[in-house]
Amino acid sequence: MKDTTALEDQFQAASAHTSARLDAVLGPGRGRSASLLDLPDWFKAIVASLHEARGRGGLLVCAHLTSPAPAVVFGEEPDRLRCGPCAFEAGADRRCSRCGNPTGPEAARDVLGYESLLFSIHLCPSCKQQENAF
């Protein structure tokens, strides 16, 4: 049997780092962790797309993700894993995860951490208003 202690330690460290990132971005205690009993639909859709992209060999992985470290997945590009700095750099040009329109500074954001991944969506004001209507 292969000893996986080192890999498990790296994975736990990456998960702790992900939680710290959420706190740094959103403020202490404001990040959400995924509960297997209460997963938002947008999260399920991103995970399904991520799995599909991986299965067909189409998953794009940032060259900076060379070890277990937090990766960021955008709802509008679920076939791409980014490192934190590249996600931050790409953040200014993000589009609505639902309709594809520019979001601008009024974007509604939701970030959810699960293990060593950060899942993020941006909604333009119109899509956010539609979501609130339900």
N, C-alpha and C positions, 0 to 999 in steps of 0.2 A: 504494500500500500504506500502510495506517495504521500509525503508529509506536505500538507497545504497550509501550515501555520503561517508562513511568511506571506503568502498571498492573502490569506484571511486578514492578517494584520494590516496589510496595505489597503485592502478593501474597507476595513473599519476606519482607518485613518482618512481615506478619501470621503467616506460618508460623514465623518465628523467635520471635515473641511467643507463639505457641501452645506451642512447646517450652519457653520460659521459664515459662509458666503451669503446665505439667505438672511441671516441676522445683519450682516454688513450692508446689504442692499436695501432691505425692507425695514430695518430697525429691529432691535432685540425683541424676540418673542413674536414677531409678526409673520414669520414664514410659516407655511403650511407643510405638514408632512402627509404623505399619502396614507390613508387608511384603506385596507383592503375591503372594508365594508361600505365605504363612502367615497368612491372614486368619481370625479366629475367626468361627464361624457367627453369633453375635449381631451382629457388625459387619456382615456381609453382609445380615442381615435389616433392620437399621436403614437401611442405604444403599438397599435396595430400597424400603422404605416412604417414605423421604425423596424418592426419585425419583418414586414414584407420586403422592405428595402434590403435588409440584411440577407434574407432568404434568396433574393435574386442577384445578390452581389452588387447592389447599387447603393450601399451605405457609404456616404462620404464622411471621412473622419479627418478632422483637423490634424495636421502634421505635428502640432504641439502636444497632442495627447499620446505620449509615449509610455506612460505608466498609469496605474490606477489613480486617476485624479478626477475631480468633478468635471463632468461634461454638460454642456447646455444644448437643449433641443428646442428649437422654435416651432410653434404650432404651424406656421406657414411654410416651414421647410423641415418636415419630420424625417427626411432621409439624410440629414446632416448633423453630425456631432461636432460641436465647437468647444474649444478651450475657453476659459473665462475671459481672458483678454480679447480674443477674437470675437466672442459674443458681445462684449461691451462695445467694441469698435463697430460691429454690424448693427448694433441697437439703434443708432440714429436714423438708419434707413429702413427700419422695419415697416411692414405693411400689415393691414388688418388680417388676422388669422382666419377670418370668415369670408370676407368679400374681396380682399386683396387691395383695397384702397389705401392710400397713405394714412397713417394714424395721427401723426402730428403730436404736439405736446399734450393734447387732451386725451390721449389713448388710455383706455382702461387696461390695466395689466394684472395678470394673475401668474404667479410663480408657485410651482409645487415641487418639493424635493422628494425624491425616492431613491434610497441608497446613494449611489454616487452620481446621480443624474439630476439636473435641474430642468424641469419642463416649463416652458414659458409661452403664454399667448398674449397678444395685443389685440384689442378691439377698438375700432373707430367709434366715435360717439353714436353714430346711427345703429351699429350692430349692438353696442352696449345697451342702448335704449330698448331695442327689440328683445334682448335677453331679459331685461328687467320687467318687460310686459308679461312674461309667463309666470 
